[in-house]
């Protein structure tokens, strides 16, 4: 499983990455997490608002920080 956090490096983007990392650690999930800051890559992925999170190429949330419970549900 590949989880991608999209964002240019703002505080909300870092918080989104932190939430996802904490949930992965809590669940001891072995998913690979990557951070994408390149605007062209974000546009190619269909990201219109940041922060955004995609799992295996499917955008799960865009334009806001996901809640821990949401991330847990995506990984279940």
JOGI-V905624 format. One record per backbone hydrogen bond with DSSP energy under -0.5 kcal/mol. NH is the residue of the N-H (numbers start at 1). CO is the residue of the C=O. E is the energy in kcal/mol with one decimal. If there is no record, write none. Layout:
NH | CO | E
NH | CO | E
//
This chain:
3 | 1 | -0.5
3 | 32 | -3.2
4 | 2 | -0.5
4 | 54 | -3.0
5 | 34 | -2.8
6 | 4 | -0.6
6 | 52 | -3.0
7 | 36 | -2.4
14 | 10 | -2.1
15 | 11 | -2.2
16 | 12 | -2.1
17 | 13 | -2.2
18 | 14 | -2.3
19 | 15 | -2.5
20 | 16 | -2.3
21 | 17 | -2.7
22 | 18 | -2.6
23 | 19 | -2.2
24 | 20 | -2.5
25 | 21 | -2.4
26 | 22 | -2.7
27 | 23 | -2.5
28 | 24 | -0.6
28 | 25 | -0.5
29 | 24 | -2.3
32 | 1 | -2.7
34 | 3 | -2.7
36 | 5 | -2.9
37 | 35 | -0.5
42 | 38 | -2.1
43 | 39 | -2.5
44 | 40 | -2.4
45 | 41 | -1.5
46 | 42 | -0.5
46 | 43 | -1.1
47 | 42 | -2.5
48 | 46 | -0.6
51 | 6 | -0.6
52 | 6 | -1.9
53 | 61 | -2.3
54 | 4 | -2.6
55 | 58 | -2.5
56 | 2 | -3.3
56 | 54 | -0.5
58 | 55 | -1.8
59 | 57 | -0.6
60 | 53 | -3.2
61 | 53 | -1.4
63 | 49 | -0.7
63 | 51 | -2.2
64 | 51 | -0.9
71 | 67 | -1.9
72 | 68 | -2.4
73 | 69 | -2.1
74 | 70 | -2.1
75 | 71 | -1.6
76 | 72 | -1.0
//
